[in-house]
Structures are given as C-alpha cells and as structure tokens.
Amino acid sequence: MQFSDVDRLSPGDPQQIAADLYARFLEVFGREADGVWFAPGRANINGEHIDFHSGRCLPMALSHGTYAAAAARDDGILRLRTLDPALDDGVHTIRLCDVAPEGAPNRVTDGGSCTLEAAPSWTRYVAGTAWALAALGREHPELAPAEGFGADLLIVSTLPIGGGLSSSAALECATALAVIALGTPLGAQHGGATLDAALTDELRAKVASACMRAEVEIVGAGTGGLDQTVSLRGLAGDVLSLDCRDFSVDWLPAQRLLEDFVFLAVDTRQAHWLGDGQFDDRRADSEAAADVLGVEQLRYALSAQACAADVPRVLALFDGRTAGLPQVAGRPRAAVRRRLRHALTEMVRSEELAEILADKASDAHVAAEDVAGMIGQIMYDGHASMRDLAEVSFPAANTIVEAAVRHGAPGGRLIGGGFGGSVLLLSRRDDVAALEAAVARACAEAGHRRPRFLEVAPSAGARTVALPSVAVR
C-alpha cells in the first residue's frame, strides 16, 4: 500500500461550502436563505463518560463541522432537509408547537405528517434545539424566539455522521445560532457576523445548556454537555479544560506542541448511535456506583484536587459497602465496579493532562517530544480503560490504536461515546503519511472497513459564515 492510498476527509473551504449551500437552498425551498451558520465537531483528548459525573474533560473544537442555511418563517413550522447522502430523503415538516419531551401533555403522537414522530431521528436535534431555546428565553428574553417563529433549514456536514466526532452537537449548535440570528431580540440587534461577538462566552454557555437539554429531553440521549460546550465555546489554537462541576472553562494553548506533532482523528466508518440504549446503560451502571458511595456524581467521591491515590481509597469504600452482593441497584456488581473504576481513573487522567498542558506544553525548557510522550501515555491508558472498564470499544478501534503505537505514535484512544465512531491519534508531524498508511494496512489485514483520516487542529466555536458574493440579511 502506498502512502497516497488512504482516504482523507477535508474540512473544505467554509466560504465555498456556504455559497454552494446558499444556492441549493434556493433550489430546495424556492427562496433565498437569510444566512449560513457553522458549528464545529469535537475531539476529546481525555474525559469520556465522565462529563455527566462532573469530571474534567479536555476537548478541542474541529475545523470540520455542520453548516445550516436558514430563512425565517412566521407560522411556527420547521421545514428541514439534510444533504447527507445517507440521510437525505427530502424535506420534512414539523410543527414547533407539538415538540415536547416524552410524556409531556402537549406532545403530539398521532403520526401525522407534521409531527416529530413522523420525521427521521436526525430532525429531533433541530426541533429539540428550537424548543429548548424557547424554554431558555423565558429566563433570558434576549434569546427568546418570537411568537410563531419557524424556519426553513438546509443542513450539510463535513463530519462523518455517527463518527464519534459530535456531529449531533454540531447540528444542534448550528441550529441554535440560526434560530438566535433569525428569531430573537439579540439577533435583531446584531446582524450578520456581529452576532458572533454579541454571543459572549457567558451567553454561549447558556445556549450550550439549551442544546444539552434538547438532546436529553427530546432526542433521549444521556449527554453530559461536553460536546455542546466545546462546539460553542472553542477557541482557535486552544484545548479546553472543561470542569463539568460548574462548566467553567480554561483555554490551554497547544500551539507549541502542534509545531512538531499533530492530532489525527480516524473515522472507523462504524457508526454509533447514542440513542439506542447502550450509552445510557453504561451511565446507569456508573450512577449506581455513585448511589453506593453516597454522592450525586462520582467527581465528588474524589478529593478536591483529584489524584491517583484517591482511586484505591474509593474502590475500597465501594467494595466494603457491596461485599457479597451480586447486584447493585438491580445491576451486576462487577459491571458497576468496572464503570466506577473507569470514571475514577479517567478523572485523574484529565487532571494530569490539564496540568501538563497548562504547565509543560508552553514551557520552552521542556522538550515537545517529552510533552507528547506524557500526553500519548495518558491517551493510551484512556483507551485501555474504555476497552476494558467502560467496555465501549470495538475491534476496529483497538486495531487502529495498537497499530499506531506499534508504528511510533506517542498515543491513541477511542473518543466519543463508543460502540463505533472514531479514534484520536497523536503523531509526529513528519510521520503522518507513514502512520496513516500503517493504520490503513492494519485495518485491511484485520478485515475492518477502510478508515478515513481527519487532521485535527483546535478551532474556533460556532459562528456566522461570511458570504463574499451574497448579502446575508
């Protein structure tokens, strides 16, 4: 296999993508779009399956993401279409007044052509976001969509759908910006790209919470808010250190490390879906462990400054309280303990990684090679934990990580919720082509699908896309 015989997925040129989307919008809806908005996917260096337990996560926004062209309506209707070839089956129509959580008294389930139940699952992310912004607007009127607000939206993504790079959160966040721009007082006051600056980090945190609520209550996936936070609050060149206890963020510069090294996301082409119950099942195991320990979330079982010494102490406490029990809260004790151990060790790894990025990655006296080695080891240990303790990995991901490390990568790990998706690798910049070829060859020899490679550069969060030749209203 030659070095050129690998598949790479480009983020594309944002202005060209937006211009093409604008033209397609006119074809699909018979009128011009009012604008185009973009939200990035994310890759998480460490911190999987712990955001909902108030752990620290170390994600970065990608240059790949989701674009939404939109035009406002005043009839409370959403008309939605995606251009993703695997999902596109035309325009779907949803009445926003019928969008509500499962079991809510105003939830319509008659199967009519305008109900959420009649539309494909991806539309729940869009409709749910509009619903959640309306709820948020009751406390923050500047973000409240106008009475009767609706929209036509046309979606396209440069992310692999179901690839574990948070295409769902990118869809939510791109939708959120479109709704805010077209239907709220804040959008009316700040036209075009000036909205990006008006959406302060404080406001973006509130919008992220609304997107999180949409995914939990309308989609039915147990997200912890990591993906939405980085999609809205990412900064170019920085890794986010996200403390999920209060969703405070520190931005840690990664430029020095990335002079000689590069992060690569590898799409295994084995799609995952977090709404199928497996993710929620793992979360339920870890929540059972929290109940045993008497804490609401597992981060509070660790000391204020979480460290490796906390792990055996907490495990011993769990063992003492569950000795002789085959089950804990109706779940197998052994599985609950594995999820607990994953969460504890993953939280400690996050604290260690944040310290490395804050103190060593920018220190000229510490060699970038040494920093990469420390980060790579944390990534590799995290993958082993996802494989053996969280039990969410799968053969293609394991093959990719082992092949990459065998061929000189400092580290690699499964990212996202698992059960499919993508792997994140850390590579020397000069070794990228050889590493890609080695990974692709290992996948072919193991009988896995041909992977795709995405270069990951920490990028800015959700924003308006400028159209040089089109007046965006």
Secondary structure by P-SEA (a helix, b strand, c coil): cccccbbbbbcccaaaaaaaaaaaaaaaccccccbbbbbbbbbbcccccccccbbbbbbbbbccbbbbbbbbbcccbbbbbbccccccccbbbbccccccccccccccccccccccccccccaaaaaaaaaaaaaaaacccccccccbbbbbbbbbbcccccccccaaaaaaaaaaaaaaacccaaaaacccccccccccaaaaaaaaaaaaaaaaccccccccaaaaaaaccccccbbbbccccccbbbbbbcccccccbbbbbbcccccccccccaaaaaaaaaaaaaaaaccccccccccccccaaaaaaaaaaaaaacccccccccccaaaaaaaaaaaaaaaaaaaaaaaaaacccccccccaaaaaaaaaaaaaaaaaaaccccccccaaaaaaaaaaaaaccccccccccccccbbbbbbcccaaaaaaaaaaaaaaaacccbbbbbbbcccccbbbbbbcccccc
